[in-house]
Structure formats: structure tokens, C-alpha cells
Amino acid sequence: MGEQAPAVVVTERVMGYTDRVSYRPGDRIALHVSTAAAQWTGELVRLQALAIPSAGVERRTVPVPAVDPVGARGVVQPTEPGSFARFPGVPVGEDGLTVAFAMMPTRPGDAVAGAQVVVAQALDGAGWWIGLTSEGRAMVGVGTSAGPVSLSAGEPLAAGCWVEVVARIPGRAGGRLSIEVSQAGSFASNRFVRRPAPPETASAVIGARVVASPGSLVWGCRALRDGRTPEHLFDGRIENPVIVADAEAPGDRAELARHPRLLAAWDLAAGIGREGVTDTSGIVDVGPHGLHGVAVQHPHRLVTSSGWRGDVFDARFAPAEYAAMHFHRDDLTDCGWVAQRELALPDDLPSGVYAVRLTASDGTEDLVPVFVAPPRGAATAPLLLVLPTNSYLAYANDHVGVDSPRTQVWSQMVPTLDDYELFRNARRELGLSLYEVHGDGSPVFYSSWRRPILTLRERVYDHNAPVWQFTSDMQLVDWLERTGRPYDVVTDLDLHREGAAMLSRYAAVLTGTHPEYASGPMLEAYEEYASSGGRVLYMGGNGMYWVTGYDPQDEQVIEIRRWGATQAWLADPGEYHLSSTGEQGGIWRFRGRAPQKSFGVGFVAAGNPGASAGYRRATRDPRVQWVFEGIDDADFGRSGVSGGAAGLEIDSASAPFGTSPDAVVLATSVGHSDDMLESRENYNMTSRILGGARNPRVRSDLTLVPREGGGAVFSTGSIGFAGALYGPDEDGDGRTHVARLLGNVIDRFLSGGPVIDL
């Protein structure tokens, strides 16, 4: 019938990450590096351009001689995904233990998951554990001097449905090991309605001496190998375990929590307040001994528990209905690699985009971006570029283009994987993007900087476009460098922390090409800056879209909840609020902050590069003629790295959504095909007319919005705009019309001259 395809050989490579997303002169960069090669070296370079093979653009870097290269012996640093929680151990006395909790498994009986452990204090063959057999039955086990003993109860559990578990752990030989499993949960909290059934039980007398484990108590796994690596991970939810120092203690969980020999009663609703979960990694024991715990790798918080009734959608108003935590075997927010070397940044290092170029003795390379802001409280250039690092995190290590046939149909191309992309695709342990779901089908809520982010590297293939995110933003950096315009660089996190006070030090501020993920403080900063005389160039499309939160305990981690928009997944009912801030997630438009209000335009459509188009001048108003100085053609921007200047994801002006009556639409895109599709939140019913060839709403509007005190916002309304800074010589002096127009706007914004000529 045919020959078997040869196995794909994935070549190992050096890779690394830094300890945080943003630096300042004088800071130290901690380098976390992994390689099978004998040696590696790292040198700091300034990035002026990244290679774009399809456009003939070559990488341009400048050495930083003030920073000495560093190196070390090569070490393969393992990455162990999987979330769990760790607590002080509980003693198992002669009277044993009663352990009770509610759980909702999400992968019971899954062949990949195998046996799973929910709560345990075990090490090797000692201790005790409660979880699921490989077939999905509830089970309990204990270590004895004669070997481990385990038993299971009832039929395999149903994915997405709650059960109450009570396990009794004997403390001595002759004691009885038992487990009881009962249906639990409300109509709303369970995935489907089950036929009522009595509790299922199993028990056995333990004839040998019970061997206690001195280690930590854990949730979400059986034990931590070498104190670090979780074993027999659990996929699913846990609700408020209780432990009593008496294997014969009667009653349900509520009664057990009042038992005089109570050891621990954890309350996952504790700490839920106006700003979400007070400590996203902390787990509170309200029992007499304060056996508080720590969650590792960000299991989901602020998720519904067994008592959720479906009439309250904000945990702040019904915290007891959100007393649960959802664990996944593929959670990852910290690789935990050892930092092998540090680079000291000079006190006078200019702000900009840098990278640590890692080279290994096996000939492989990694280019790890480093973003250096100006000294705190200072501006060293009149122009500021805010790099959309939240978007970099949202797309970090995404596998959508390879995994999703629908995405391949969308892009109308088969993935072309070079050696680097094969390597990236094979390193699934480095964590998922916010566009993917976990192995149990639940959404990915959190993304972290504490891991190699391989999507920040130069690439031959991307399912979105030849350049995307950081590689796209480097087109702006390249243009600023080539045109000799001084600029400073900051990140989304810098803006989130410092707000309008930071922006106010600049004559003009540029966004990146796809600033999709904005926090509330970021939006407030842009609005305050523009409304008090500042000048903003919104250089992208589909920007300021998803409500994004930072974990207050670790600002290298962001969180989102998707619903009601153009989205890769949908959060479960009742789970639209961020655990890190308590605020409602989704898109800012549904929070009364449509981007049209501040930036003049908002997301309207998305498509592949072939659906991109150019602009047609929409006004001859002499008051804005300065924008088109040197541009005689009515049509421009028809070609670029990703097709026309109006492409990939585009925004338009809309008075109903908040575009100011003072806004001037300078140009509008023309010529989109039906592969440029209108965003789903813009229509309330299904429609045959969604594509750009027949839908007048599918357009990108190049917009100028005058603001108070001489402020202004210029919006490109397109991710593809920066890609048209390259391309054919449209106007005879080596610049595209798009580049000339952008230069006109930046020069006028920096000069302080009026944006609407009188």
C-alpha cells in the first residue's frame, strides 16, 4: 500500500531564558540555559533588525563591548510541568486519619493520564494516597511493612462531575482501610445529570504495620521525586479537604471540620475578595494548626466548586461557590532552571531592544530577547516605543498552527517546519500559549516569562504571517534605526506599573503592531496621556482587546479569561473573572472601554496575508494635508512583507462604539477578499456575508483623532502596516508611501505642531 514515512529526527539545540521581562541600565540579567553541548557562551548584542527571508531582510546586530561575554559548562536542565500544592506533613498516629474532600476529575480512565493521585502524603512505598485508578475508579492506598495495599470503590467516575470522597487511613496493623464515594455537586456545577446512586464503598483490614511517610502532604500528585518533580499527576478540581486524626471519625466534611481532633481544614474560598484571590499561590488552613500551603505552577483559581448554583457569576459575591482549585498535568509557569551566569548591564547602556546570543559548542544558537528601558524616572529620547510583551506571552510557544487543521485551512497553507520549528514543536514541556487548551480540554488561563519562549525567535514559518508579534515589532525597530530617529523602549509591564507619569516624559508614544492584551492601568495610562496633550501612534490592529491581569505575587505571569468575542476557547460558565485581579475578563469593549474611545478604531476583521489590501485616501481636507506630504497617489500600501498594509487583523472607526466626532478618517482599505472575515462579536446572528469582498464593514481605517491640549492619536488600524515599511519603491526616493506617511506623522507629533491645521 505504500512505504512508511521515515521518522522525524529533531536536533537538540541550546536554549535559554532570562529572569524577567524588562531591565534598566545597571541591572543584572540572570541567564537560565540548557544544552547538551559541552560548553555554551552568551554575549549581549543590540538588535536593529531580525531576518525576514521572504523580504530579503537580514539580521542586524551591534555588539555591546562594555559587557563581557559569559560562558559555562553545558547542562541539560529538565522541565517538569504539572501543577500541585504542597503542605507541611500531617502525623499519622495510632488512631489513623480520616481524609475527606470533594473532587471533579476531568480525565478519569484516560490512557495517557493513567493512575492519578489527588491527595497524598507518600514517598516510595510509605505513607498514604487517595486518587484514581488507571480505569478511573476512586482509590485509596497505604504503605505497610509488607508492601503497599490499595483498594478501589465503584464504577469509573464521570469526567466533569463532582463526587465526595471520605477515606480512612489506619494507623496500626489490624486497622481498616476504607473509601466511600458519593455523588455530589449541584445541577449547575456538574457537566451532566447523573442517575441517582447510593454511595459506593470498599474496605480491607491491614494486617501489617503501617509505614508513615515523613514528607510533605501534597495535592494534585502522589509525591515529589527529588523534592521537585510531581508524580502521578491529577487532572481535575479539588474542593476543601479536611483531615482528622481519627480513622473512625463520623460525619460528612462539615461535621469533620468541627471534630475535636481536627488536623486541617483548608478553605479555598478564603482570600477571595474584591481584587480576586489575595494570594494566588497561597492556600489557607482554617484549622487549629495553620497548615497553610503553596500552589505550584498556577493551577486554576477562581473556578466554580461543587456548590455553584449558576445564579452568581462573580466569586466576590459568593466565595463559597468558588472554593476549588483546578490542576493540570501540563500547567507550567516556571521552568525552575538554575541561573548559571549573570550579565551586568552598564549604568549608561542606552534603552533599546537587545538579545543574549547563546552559542553552544555543538554549533547551535539561541537569541534571547532583552528589553532595556531608560533609567527610572528619565527619558533619553523624544519618542517611546511600548513593546506589547503581554501579547508575546499570550502567543508564547503556541502550537496552534501545527495542531489545528482549522487554522491550516484559515492560513491556506500546510505548515512548513524547518529544523528550528521541529525543535520548537517537540518541546511541549515548555508550556502552552493562551490560545490552547490543556490536555483535559480546559482553557489555558496563565502564561509566564519564566521559560524559553521560542516564538520570540526568527522563524521561517508562522501560521499567522511571515512575521508576527516580536518579529513584526522588529520591523518598527528596523525602520526607526534606518531613519535615524532616536527612541526609548519599555514593555507592557513597565507601562502597567508606572502609567501616564512614564508616558508624560515623551513627545510621542508608539505601540507595537499587535498590542492585543492590555491591563486596566495600561489603558488608563494611554487615555490620561492623550487627553492631557500627549500624542500616541497606535501602530497595530486588534489592539487593547482582551482584559489582562498580572499576578500580584509574580508579575512575570499574566492571566486572561475569554468569552463573547473572537476567541480560541471559551471559559466555563461562571469563570469569566480573573483570579489575579477579581475583575471581569473578556474584551474591553464589554467593559465600556471599546478601543475606539481612546484610539479611534477597534477590531473588525481578520484574515490571512492573501486577504490583505492597500489603502485609498478618504479625505482631501486641507487641514490634514500634512499627513500626505510627498504622496500624490490616492492608493498606497498595496504590498508589504505580509501582503498589503491593511492586513492580518484590522480595525475600523465606529461612532456607535466610541469613535470621536472629531476623528478624521485619512484613508480606508480597499480590495479585501472574502478571506478577511468580520469578527464574531460584531454581529448577533449568523450570516453568509462575513468576508471583505462583499462586506463594507470589513475595512481598516487610517485615523487621526485630535485630543485636548494639543494631544492626538494616529491609528493605523492594521497589524500589516509595519510590513509595508518595506517593499517596492513607490515614490522614487527609496521610501514606500507608507514609510513616508509614518515619517510625516512622527515628525509632526514630535514637533509639537498642530495636528489639525487651521
Buried (B, 14 or more C-beta within 10 A) or exposed (E): EEEEEEEEEBEBBBBBBBBBBBBBBEBEBBBBBBBEBEBBBBBBBBBBBBBBEEBEBEBBBEEBEEBEBBBBEBBEBEBBBBBBBBBBBBEBBEBBBBBBBBBBBBBBBBEEBBBBBBBBBBBEBBBBBBBBBBBBBBBBBBBBEEEBBBBBBBEBBBBBBBBBBBBBBBBBBEBBBBBBBBBBBBEBBBBEEEEEEEEBBBEBEBEBEBBBBEBBBBBBBBBBEEEEEBBBBBBBBBBBBBBBBBBEBEBEBEEBBEBEBBBBBBBBBBBBEEBBBBBBBBBBBBBEEEBBBEBBBBBBBBBBBBBBEEEBBBBBEBBBBBBBBBBBBBBBBBBBBEBBBEBBBEEEBBBBBBBBBBBBBBEBBBBBBBBBBBBEEEBBBBBBBBBBBBBBBBBBBBBBBBBBEEBBEBBEBEBEBEEBBBBBBEBBBBBBBBBBBBBBEBBBBBBBBBBBBBBBBBBBBBBBBBBBBBBBBBBBBBBBBEEEBEBBBBBBBBBBBBBBEBBBBBBBBBBBBBBBBBBBBBBBBBBBBBBBBBBBBBBBBBBBBBBBBBBBEBBBBBBBBBBBBBBBBBBBEBBBBBBBBBBBBBBBBBBEBBBBBBBBBBBBBBBBBBBBBBBBBBBEEEBBEBBBEEBEBEBBBBBBBBBBBBBBBBBBBBEEBBBBEEBBBBBBBBBBBBBBBBBEBBEEEEEEEBBBEEBEBBBBBBBBBBBEEBBBBBBBBBBBBBBBBBBEEBBEEEBBBBBBBBBBBBBBBBEEEEBEEE
